[in-house]
Amino acid sequence: MDIPLKGMTVAALFLAGTGVVAAQDVVIAPEQETVIREYVVKHQVQPVAPPPGVEITVGSTLPDTVEVQTLDVPDVQTKYSYVVLDGRTVLVEPQTRKIVHIIQ
């Protein structure tokens, strides 16, 4: 009886870990990137300099001093905010301000 319980625990931990990894992976299709680029150009958002000490990589969190804009693109199902930093469009999860995708 103890062996199946250990097997279930290992399986549950494995599945839980898989869900966490999948939740962090944001996949933006090339077609969606094109639509987002066009949206950003159309709305003429002024680029900003990256804040000192903040690494602009997926998973980093932007400080509140960086003003993000709402991304309202019908082709992108999940609602993100964005900012243009160093010529790159940076998609941000609005609640946490974590960078989820960078469009070069």
N, C-alpha and C positions, 0 to 999 in steps of 0.2 A: 504494500500500500504506500510505503514511503517513496518508492522509485517513481511511480506515476506522478506523484505530487511534485517531485523535483523536476521531472520532465515538463510538467505543465508550467511550473514557475519559470524555467529556462525559456520555454516557448513564449510565454507572456512577456517576459523581459525583451526577448528578441523582437517580437511584434511591436512592442511599445517603442523600442529604439528605432525601428523602421519608420514608424509614423512620425517621429520627431524629425528624422532626416528628410522625409518626404515633405513635411510641412515647411522646411526651410528652403527647399529647392523651388525657385520660381523660374518657370520656363516661359519665355516670351518668344514666340515664333518670329522668324524673319519678317513675315508679312505684318505682324503686330508692331515690330520695331519701326518699320516704314511708316505705318499709320501714326505712331507716337511721334516720330521725327517731324512729320508734316504738321501735327497738332502743335508741337512746341514752336516750330517756325511761324506758323500762322498766328499764334498768340504772343509772339515777340517778347518772351520772358528774358529779362536781362541776366546774363551770366554773372555769377558771383565767384569770388576767390574762395578756395577751400579754407576753412578755419584752421589756424595754427594748431598743430598737434593732433589733428583728426585725419586718420587714414581713410581715403576714399576707396573702400573695398566692400564687397558684399559681406554683410554681417556687422559692419561698423554702424555706430549710432551717430546721427547728426545732432549737434547741440541745438537748443531752442533758438539760438541766435541766427541760425540759418533759416531764412524764410522759404518755405516750400509752398508749391502751388497744387491745387487739386487737378488731377488728371481725369478729364471727363471724356473718355474715348469709348464709344459703344462696342468696338471690336475687342476691347480688353475687359474680360468679365470681372476680374478683381479690381477693386478701387484702390488706386495708389495716389500718392502725392509725388511731386517731382521737383527737381531743381537742376539748373544747368551749372555745372562746376567744371572749370578747365576745358570747356568745349564738349563735355560729355553730359548726356542727359542721365540723371541719377534718379531711379525710381525708389521711393521710400514707403515703407509701411506706415500709414498715418498715425496709428495708435502708439507705436513704439519708436518711430523715427529711424528704424533700422533700414539700412540700404539693402534692397532685395535684388536689384538688377542695375547694370550700368550699360548704357548704349553708347558706343564709341562714335 
